Amino acid sequence: MKELKGFYYHIDDNKIEEYKKLPDEMKLKWLDEIFKFTVMCETEKTKKIREKLRKGEI
């Protein structure tokens, strides 16, 4: 069996439906704010870990 790598999580179906109802502009603004916050708070170590997770290396 292949070893699972990366990061997995579950979101309740109701939360997904709520998110789908938001205007696209609001969704994009939220994503932009989260990205800026993440980059602002990241250290070099956490950046390397995030990149490895994104690539499925860990």
Backbone as CSV, one residue per row, in Angstrom:
resi,resn,N_x,N_y,N_z,CA_x,CA_y,CA_z,C_x,C_y,C_z
1,MET,0.847,-1.188,0.000,0.000,0.000,0.000,0.889,1.247,0.000
2,LYS,0.544,2.208,-0.811,1.310,3.447,-0.915,1.119,4.303,0.338
3,GLU,2.229,4.831,0.842,2.176,5.692,2.029,1.555,7.043,1.663
4,LEU,0.595,7.481,2.453,-0.023,8.781,2.233,0.917,9.887,2.694
5,LYS,1.001,10.936,1.918,1.814,12.093,2.267,0.942,13.332,2.151
6,GLY,1.430,14.423,2.706,0.710,15.680,2.595,-0.181,15.931,3.788
7,PHE,-1.174,16.742,3.567,-2.058,17.187,4.636,-3.492,16.969,4.197
8,TYR,-4.286,16.340,5.040,-5.689,16.058,4.731,-6.581,16.556,5.853
9,TYR,-7.761,17.011,5.500,-8.713,17.456,6.506,-10.130,17.303,5.955
10,HIS,-11.106,17.421,6.837,-12.508,17.264,6.460,-13.255,18.563,6.740
11,ILE,-14.112,18.943,5.798,-14.978,20.108,5.990,-16.416,19.628,5.887
12,ASP,-17.219,20.021,6.848,-18.629,19.650,6.891,-19.342,20.147,5.631
13,ASP,-20.240,19.342,5.092,-20.982,19.709,3.879,-21.732,21.032,4.036
14,ASN,-22.265,21.299,5.220,-22.993,22.560,5.440,-22.071,23.768,5.270
15,LYS,-20.823,23.649,5.745,-19.863,24.739,5.611,-19.525,24.982,4.138
16,ILE,-19.431,23.909,3.374,-19.159,24.039,1.940,-20.311,24.750,1.252
17,GLU,-21.529,24.393,1.604,-22.705,25.040,1.000,-22.754,26.530,1.356
18,GLU,-22.419,26.859,2.602,-22.380,28.267,3.009,-21.349,29.030,2.184
19,TYR,-20.172,28.435,2.020,-19.096,29.076,1.261,-19.507,29.293,-0.200
20,LYS,-20.189,28.320,-0.775,-20.615,28.427,-2.180,-21.564,29.595,-2.394
21,LYS,-22.290,29.990,-1.356,-23.251,31.091,-1.471,-22.591,32.468,-1.429
22,LEU,-21.339,32.535,-0.965,-20.652,33.829,-0.894,-20.344,34.352,-2.295
23,PRO,-20.362,35.672,-2.476,-19.990,36.235,-3.778,-18.522,35.910,-4.085
24,ASP,-18.218,35.733,-5.368,-16.856,35.403,-5.781,-15.841,36.430,-5.283
25,GLU,-16.204,37.699,-5.335,-15.291,38.754,-4.885,-14.905,38.568,-3.413
26,MET,-15.872,38.171,-2.587,-15.607,37.965,-1.169,-14.682,36.757,-0.966
27,LYS,-14.897,35.696,-1.748,-14.042,34.514,-1.653,-12.602,34.871,-2.027
28,LEU,-12.433,35.616,-3.108,-11.094,36.005,-3.550,-10.416,36.933,-2.547
29,LYS,-11.175,37.848,-1.962,-10.616,38.750,-0.954,-10.140,37.943,0.256
30,TRP,-10.944,36.982,0.691,-10.573,36.139,1.825,-9.294,35.366,1.525
31,LEU,-9.216,34.762,0.335,-8.019,34.013,-0.045,-6.787,34.907,-0.062
32,ASP,-6.925,36.107,-0.600,-5.810,37.049,-0.654,-5.348,37.437,0.748
33,GLU,-6.298,37.702,1.643,-5.952,38.072,3.020,-5.256,36.929,3.748
34,ILE,-5.724,35.710,3.562,-5.109,34.547,4.204,-3.698,34.337,3.668
35,PHE,-3.520,34.483,2.353,-2.194,34.322,1.761,-1.222,35.366,2.317
36,LYS,-1.641,36.625,2.351,-0.770,37.695,2.861,-0.413,37.456,4.326
37,PHE,-1.377,37.029,5.119,-1.130,36.743,6.527,-0.131,35.597,6.675
38,THR,-0.322,34.552,5.893,0.566,33.390,5.952,2.000,33.786,5.608
39,VAL,2.173,34.518,4.527,3.510,34.936,4.100,4.147,35.857,5.144
40,MET,3.368,36.746,5.713,3.875,37.694,6.702,4.385,36.963,7.954
41,CYS,3.721,35.894,8.340,4.045,35.191,9.584,5.028,34.042,9.394
42,GLU,5.299,33.679,8.167,6.138,32.529,7.892,7.614,32.770,8.193
43,THR,8.241,31.745,8.738,9.695,31.749,8.864,10.235,30.948,7.680
44,GLU,11.538,30.981,7.476,12.123,30.172,6.404,11.841,28.683,6.636
45,LYS,11.892,28.264,7.888,11.637,26.866,8.210,10.205,26.470,7.856
46,THR,9.224,27.292,8.256,7.828,26.947,7.970,7.532,27.042,6.473
47,LYS,8.217,27.952,5.781,8.041,28.061,4.326,8.499,26.774,3.639
48,LYS,9.645,26.241,4.064,10.150,24.997,3.484,9.200,23.839,3.775
49,ILE,8.665,23.798,4.985,7.713,22.738,5.342,6.445,22.852,4.501
50,ARG,5.923,24.079,4.340,4.707,24.291,3.533,4.929,23.838,2.094
51,GLU,6.087,24.164,1.543,6.389,23.768,0.169,6.487,22.246,0.038
52,LYS,7.091,21.583,1.009,7.175,20.124,0.973,5.791,19.490,1.079
53,LEU,4.927,20.057,1.946,3.546,19.561,2.031,2.827,19.747,0.709
54,ARG,2.989,20.917,0.117,2.315,21.210,-1.153,2.736,20.236,-2.253
55,LYS,4.014,19.872,-2.248,4.542,18.959,-3.262,4.292,17.488,-2.921
56,GLY,3.769,17.227,-1.722,3.503,15.851,-1.308,4.759,15.103,-0.908
57,GLU,5.812,15.843,-0.555,7.065,15.213,-0.151,7.034,14.734,1.285
58,ILE,6.175,15.308,2.080,6.044,14.877,3.482,4.577,14.689,3.813
